[in-house]
């Protein structure tokens, strides 16, 4: 009788722990993808930020990109948006800044997950020194 109560509870707890670890791994991979994209933005030339060839608006990334083509794991839809700086900034800043938003969306089990990062990029920021533009 005790085993009939304890064993299902134990297996349910183990199943929950494995799903929690998988969700944490997927979240970490989404964060890695976002940081990678934002680092590329940080170091690129200002005039290429709005170029759809250099930064496509929608890209698919995978949990394990180096795996075989049929078993890469979770698919992440990465969206990139570059828009003018908000009107709350002074006009001299607004004309020399853009706001970049990178978002990753994926399906974890039955739940749709999303993470995003956002940053202002200045025309004469660090990318000016790196790329010379």
PyMOL commands that set and color helices and strands:
alter all, ss='L'
color gray80, all
select helices_A, chain A and resi 2-43+46-48+91-94+126-131
alter helices_A, ss='H'
color red, helices_A
select strands_A, chain A and resi 58-62+75-84+97-108+111-122
alter strands_A, ss='S'
color yellow, strands_A
deselect
rebuild
show_as cartoon
